[in-house]
Amino acid sequence: MTADFRVTLLGTGVPIPRPDRFGPSTLIEAGGHTLLIDAGRGATMRLFQLGVPIGSIDALLLTHFHSDHTTGIPDLWLTGWLSSYFGNRRRPLNVIGPVGTAKLMHHIEAAYAHDIDIRVADEKLAREHAAIDVKEFADDGAVYQAGDLRVVAFAVDHGEAIKPAYGYRIEYQNRVAVISGDTRYNVNVLRYGAGADLLVHEVAMARPELLSEVYIRRILNHHTSPQEAGRVFAQTKPKMAAFTHLVMLASKTVAAPAIADLVAATRETYSGPLVVGEDLSSFEIGETVTIGRSKWEI
């Protein structure tokens, strides 16, 4: 088994500011290359916990523009620029995403322009290392290539009004990891996830008592149920299936479903290998997929 292809779930949560489940973000390490898919709340803290320098990220890839997937971008960008062992980026931040990414990054740059001016004058940081290089795409296809590492973007269905929305297929030395992104049950995930070593999929559920709430139904209609996710896993047959971005809905009077409830619902349609991801859950992808955790407690 090769040990140089690793996927780590930095953040497995939702907009709720929970300290145990940070915002959506996934770290890809393959053959000396380091990518980040989305940068939700706390992504840089998880990188710091892992000892991965924030300035070492080769590219940030965005799935879509919901704030819980993007609020960590300024921290990744600017903290990674600082002259320190945890930052020290010596090149522009490389950002790849669907059409609209350039607009997002342009406005983030404008918002922090004064900070950059100050640090260039006071700390003598190189302005060119605070630049942002953006590559946009509008269709399915390869969006990143470096050596044996290739990343393919594919459109998913996060709802009629939530477009664009994409997932990613990461290919490295005949090994494949697929990140669904936020999506409803979608045939494109089946197409690009077929035969993957690791398929990481989002999921959403609520207790029956909440299903009469319009707000709850709207959220559920934008995501994949455990039973539907189980169908995806059963049809794609990955060596390992994993959940991230756990949308476990609750109210002031009704508790969120338990992890056991999630697993039981998934088992209605899928009987294969399954991990319910936690922050810092990791997967070494070789001849087999080995599940690990960081030495750090969370």
C-alpha positions as CSV (number, residue, x, y, z in Angstrom):
1,M,0.0,0.0,0.0
2,T,1.3,3.4,-0.9
3,A,1.2,5.9,1.9
4,D,1.4,9.1,-0.2
5,F,-2.3,9.6,-1.0
6,R,-4.3,10.8,2.0
7,V,-7.7,12.5,2.4
8,T,-8.4,14.3,5.7
9,L,-11.8,15.7,6.6
10,L,-10.8,19.0,8.2
11,G,-14.4,20.1,8.8
12,T,-17.5,17.9,8.7
13,G,-20.1,20.4,10.0
14,V,-22.7,22.9,8.8
15,P,-23.3,26.6,9.4
16,I,-23.9,25.8,13.2
17,P,-20.7,27.1,14.9
18,R,-20.0,23.9,16.7
19,P,-16.4,23.5,18.2
20,D,-16.4,19.8,17.4
21,R,-17.5,20.0,13.8
22,F,-16.0,22.9,11.9
23,G,-17.1,24.2,8.5
24,P,-16.8,22.0,5.4
25,S,-13.2,21.5,4.2
26,T,-11.3,18.5,2.9
27,L,-7.5,18.2,2.7
28,I,-6.0,16.2,-0.2
29,E,-2.3,15.1,0.1
30,A,-0.9,13.2,-2.9
31,G,2.7,12.8,-4.0
32,G,3.9,16.0,-2.3
33,H,1.0,18.0,-3.6
34,T,-1.4,19.6,-1.1
35,L,-5.0,20.7,-2.1
36,L,-7.9,22.0,-0.1
37,I,-11.5,21.5,-1.2
38,D,-13.6,24.3,0.3
39,A,-12.5,26.4,3.3
40,G,-15.2,26.6,5.9
41,R,-15.0,28.0,9.4
42,G,-11.9,26.8,11.2
43,A,-10.1,25.2,8.2
44,T,-6.8,26.8,9.2
45,M,-7.1,25.7,12.8
46,R,-7.4,22.1,11.6
47,L,-4.4,22.5,9.3
48,F,-2.4,23.9,12.3
49,Q,-3.5,20.9,14.4
50,L,-2.1,18.6,11.7
51,G,1.1,20.5,11.3
52,V,0.4,21.4,7.7
53,P,1.7,24.9,7.0
54,I,-1.2,27.2,5.9
55,G,1.0,28.7,3.3
56,S,1.8,25.3,1.7
57,I,-1.6,24.8,0.0
58,D,-1.0,24.3,-3.7
59,A,-4.6,25.1,-4.6
60,L,-7.9,25.8,-3.1
61,L,-10.8,24.3,-5.0
62,L,-14.4,25.5,-4.4
63,T,-17.5,23.4,-4.7
64,H,-20.0,26.3,-4.5
65,F,-20.5,29.7,-2.9
66,H,-22.6,29.0,0.3
67,S,-20.9,30.9,3.1
68,D,-20.3,27.9,5.3
69,H,-17.9,26.6,2.6
70,T,-16.1,29.9,2.0
71,T,-15.8,31.8,5.3
72,G,-12.3,30.5,6.0
73,I,-10.9,31.8,2.7
74,P,-9.6,35.1,4.1
75,D,-7.9,33.3,6.9
76,L,-6.3,30.8,4.6
77,W,-5.2,33.5,2.2
78,L,-3.8,36.1,4.6
79,T,-2.6,33.9,7.5
80,G,-0.8,31.8,4.9
81,W,1.0,34.9,3.7
82,L,2.5,35.9,7.1
83,S,6.2,35.4,7.7
84,S,6.0,32.5,10.1
85,Y,6.4,28.8,10.2
86,F,2.7,28.3,9.9
87,G,2.4,30.7,6.9
88,N,5.2,31.9,4.7
89,R,3.5,31.4,1.3
90,R,6.0,32.6,-1.4
91,R,3.5,32.6,-4.3
92,P,0.0,33.8,-5.0
93,L,-2.9,31.9,-3.6
94,N,-4.1,29.5,-6.3
95,V,-7.9,29.3,-6.3
96,I,-10.0,27.1,-8.7
97,G,-13.7,27.1,-8.8
98,P,-16.9,27.4,-11.0
99,V,-17.8,30.6,-12.7
100,G,-18.3,33.2,-10.0
101,T,-15.1,32.4,-8.2
102,A,-13.2,35.4,-9.7
103,K,-15.9,37.8,-8.5
104,L,-15.8,36.3,-5.0
105,M,-12.0,36.5,-4.8
106,H,-12.0,40.1,-6.2
107,H,-14.2,41.3,-3.5
108,I,-12.3,39.5,-0.8
109,E,-9.1,41.2,-2.1
110,A,-10.9,44.6,-2.0
111,A,-12.1,44.0,1.6
112,Y,-8.6,43.4,2.9
113,A,-6.7,45.8,0.7
114,H,-5.9,48.1,3.7
115,D,-4.5,45.2,5.7
116,I,-2.3,44.2,2.8
117,D,-1.0,47.8,2.4
118,I,-0.2,47.9,6.2
119,R,1.7,44.6,6.2
120,V,3.7,45.5,3.1
121,A,4.8,48.8,4.7
122,D,5.2,47.5,8.3
123,E,6.3,43.9,7.9
124,K,7.9,44.2,4.5
125,L,5.9,41.3,3.2
126,A,6.0,40.8,-0.6
127,R,2.8,42.1,-2.1
128,E,3.1,39.6,-5.0
129,H,2.7,36.8,-2.5
130,A,-0.7,38.2,-1.4
131,A,-2.0,38.1,-4.9
132,I,-4.7,35.6,-5.9
133,D,-4.6,33.6,-9.1
134,V,-8.1,32.4,-10.1
135,K,-9.0,29.7,-12.6
136,E,-12.7,29.3,-13.4
137,F,-14.5,26.4,-15.1
138,A,-18.1,26.0,-16.5
139,D,-18.2,22.4,-17.4
140,D,-17.2,18.9,-16.3
141,G,-13.6,18.1,-16.8
142,A,-10.0,18.2,-15.5
143,V,-9.3,21.4,-13.6
144,Y,-6.0,20.6,-11.9
145,Q,-3.0,18.5,-13.0
146,A,0.4,18.2,-11.3
147,G,2.6,15.1,-12.0
148,D,0.5,12.0,-11.3
149,L,-2.2,14.0,-9.6
150,R,-5.3,14.9,-11.6
151,V,-8.5,16.6,-10.4
152,V,-11.8,16.4,-12.3
153,A,-14.8,18.7,-11.5
154,F,-18.3,17.5,-12.1
155,A,-21.6,19.3,-11.7
156,V,-24.0,18.2,-9.0
157,D,-27.6,19.2,-7.9
158,H,-27.8,21.3,-4.8
159,G,-31.2,22.7,-5.7
160,E,-32.7,24.8,-8.5
161,A,-31.4,28.1,-7.2
162,I,-28.0,26.9,-5.9
163,K,-26.0,27.0,-9.1
164,P,-23.2,26.4,-9.8
165,A,-22.4,23.4,-7.6
166,Y,-19.7,20.8,-8.2
167,G,-18.0,17.7,-6.8
168,Y,-14.5,16.6,-7.4
169,R,-12.8,13.3,-8.5
170,I,-9.2,13.1,-7.4
171,E,-7.0,10.7,-9.4
172,Y,-3.5,9.7,-8.3
173,Q,-1.5,6.7,-9.5
174,N,-4.6,4.6,-10.4
175,R,-6.2,5.5,-7.1
176,V,-9.4,7.6,-6.9
177,A,-11.1,9.6,-4.2
178,V,-14.4,11.4,-4.9
179,I,-15.9,14.3,-2.9
180,S,-19.6,14.7,-3.7
181,G,-19.9,18.4,-2.7
182,D,-23.3,19.5,-1.6
183,T,-25.9,17.6,-3.6
184,R,-29.2,15.8,-3.9
185,Y,-29.1,12.3,-5.2
186,N,-27.4,12.8,-8.5
187,V,-26.4,10.6,-11.4
188,N,-23.2,12.5,-12.0
189,V,-22.0,11.4,-8.6
190,L,-22.7,7.8,-9.7
191,R,-20.8,8.4,-13.0
192,Y,-17.7,10.0,-11.4
193,G,-17.8,7.9,-8.3
194,A,-18.0,4.5,-9.9
195,G,-15.3,2.2,-8.6
196,A,-13.6,4.9,-6.4
197,D,-11.3,3.8,-3.7
198,L,-12.9,6.4,-1.4
199,L,-16.3,8.1,-1.9
200,V,-17.0,11.0,0.6
201,H,-20.6,12.1,0.4
202,E,-22.7,14.7,2.2
203,V,-25.9,13.6,4.1
204,A,-28.9,15.2,5.7
205,M,-31.7,13.9,8.0
206,A,-34.2,15.0,10.6
207,R,-36.5,13.1,13.1
208,P,-40.0,12.5,11.9
209,E,-41.4,15.1,14.3
210,L,-39.7,17.8,12.3
211,L,-40.8,16.8,8.8
212,S,-43.9,19.0,9.0
213,E,-41.8,22.1,9.2
214,V,-41.4,24.0,5.9
215,Y,-38.0,25.2,6.9
216,I,-36.8,21.6,7.6
217,R,-38.3,20.2,4.4
218,R,-36.6,23.0,2.4
219,I,-33.2,22.1,3.8
220,L,-33.7,18.4,3.3
221,N,-34.7,19.0,-0.3
222,H,-31.3,20.5,-1.0
223,H,-29.4,17.5,0.3
224,T,-29.1,13.7,0.2
225,S,-30.9,11.4,2.6
226,P,-29.1,8.5,4.3
227,Q,-31.2,6.1,2.2
228,E,-30.3,7.9,-1.0
229,A,-26.6,8.1,0.0
230,G,-26.8,4.4,0.6
231,R,-28.1,3.9,-2.9
232,V,-25.1,6.0,-4.3
233,F,-22.7,3.8,-2.3
234,A,-24.4,0.6,-3.4
235,Q,-24.3,1.6,-7.0
236,T,-20.7,3.0,-7.1
237,K,-19.2,0.2,-4.9
238,P,-16.3,2.2,-3.4
239,K,-13.7,0.4,-1.3
240,M,-14.7,2.8,1.5
241,A,-17.7,5.1,1.8
242,A,-17.7,8.1,4.2
243,F,-20.0,10.8,5.3
244,T,-19.1,14.4,5.7
245,H,-21.1,17.7,6.0
246,L,-23.5,16.0,8.4
247,V,-26.8,18.1,8.2
248,M,-28.4,16.6,11.3
249,L,-31.4,18.9,11.8
250,A,-32.9,19.8,15.2
251,S,-35.1,22.4,16.8
252,K,-35.4,23.9,20.3
253,T,-37.6,21.0,21.4
254,V,-36.6,18.1,19.1
255,A,-33.0,16.7,19.2
256,A,-31.0,16.0,16.1
257,P,-30.8,12.4,15.0
258,A,-28.1,10.3,16.6
259,I,-25.2,8.9,14.6
260,A,-26.7,5.4,15.2
261,D,-29.9,6.7,13.5
262,L,-27.8,7.8,10.5
263,V,-26.1,4.5,10.2
264,A,-29.3,2.5,10.5
265,A,-31.0,4.6,7.8
266,T,-28.0,4.2,5.5
267,R,-28.0,0.4,6.1
268,E,-31.5,0.2,4.6
269,T,-29.9,0.6,1.2
270,Y,-26.2,-0.1,1.6
271,S,-24.3,-2.9,3.4
272,G,-20.7,-2.1,2.5
273,P,-17.8,-0.4,4.3
274,L,-18.9,2.9,5.9
275,V,-17.4,5.6,8.1
276,V,-19.3,8.5,9.6
277,G,-16.7,11.2,9.3
278,E,-15.5,13.4,12.2
279,D,-13.2,16.4,12.0
280,L,-9.7,15.1,11.4
281,S,-10.8,11.7,10.2
282,S,-8.3,10.6,7.6
283,F,-8.0,8.0,4.9
284,E,-4.8,6.5,3.5
285,I,-5.5,5.3,0.0
286,G,-3.4,2.5,-1.3
287,E,-4.2,-1.1,-2.2
288,T,-6.7,-0.8,0.6
289,V,-8.2,2.2,2.3
290,T,-6.9,2.7,5.9
291,I,-8.8,4.8,8.3
292,G,-6.8,7.0,10.7
293,R,-7.2,9.9,13.0
294,S,-4.9,12.7,14.0
295,K,-2.9,12.3,17.2
296,W,-4.6,15.6,18.2
297,E,-7.7,15.4,20.4
298,I,-10.7,17.4,19.3
